[in-house]
Every structure is written in C-alpha cells, then in structure tokens.
C-alpha cells in the first residue's frame, strides 16, 4: 500500500538540507531501485526555495512506512520540524502497472 510522507523543514535549516542532499538522493534512488518509491519532491516557499518534502512510498503497513521515513538521511540529520505519515490511494493518472 502507498503512504505519503509529508515533511516540513525546521526554520533556518536550509544548510542542513543542502549538506545532506547527496545522501538523501542516494536513499531515494535505493528506494526507487527496490520499487518502494512512487514519487518524491520538495515543497517550495514563495521564493521557490525548498521548505519540506513529499515522498510517496510503497510499504506493507504503517510501521514499514514509518521505518522508511526514519531511515531518510534528512530525518536522521534533524532537518524536519514534523513528519506526517498517511496512507494514500492513487486514484487518478496512476501510471500503468507493468
């Protein structure tokens, strides 16, 4: 099942995001290789600067999704002020399953 990880950055944490980005991208690439990543990207503020993340993952249950969330290098680096993990149903424009 799919879970949306809705992450909000701590104020003033831009440098943490920049410094940790290579590890975060490698983590997402690993999830993608394991077919656990549906899609991901940053939220942007009014100036177009990253201030959070939306990551949608495939996990067997809430505990599995929470474990993936906690394993993200951004989470480990303390970037996020909050993380909400919510089960999600992809209804429209879902890519064809091969």
Secondary structure, DSSP 8 states (H G I E B T S, - for coil): -EEEEEEEE-TT-HHHHHHHHHHHHHHHHHHHHTT-EEEEEEEE-TTS-EEEEEEEEE-SSHHHHHHHHHHSHHHHTT-EEEEEEEEE---SS-----
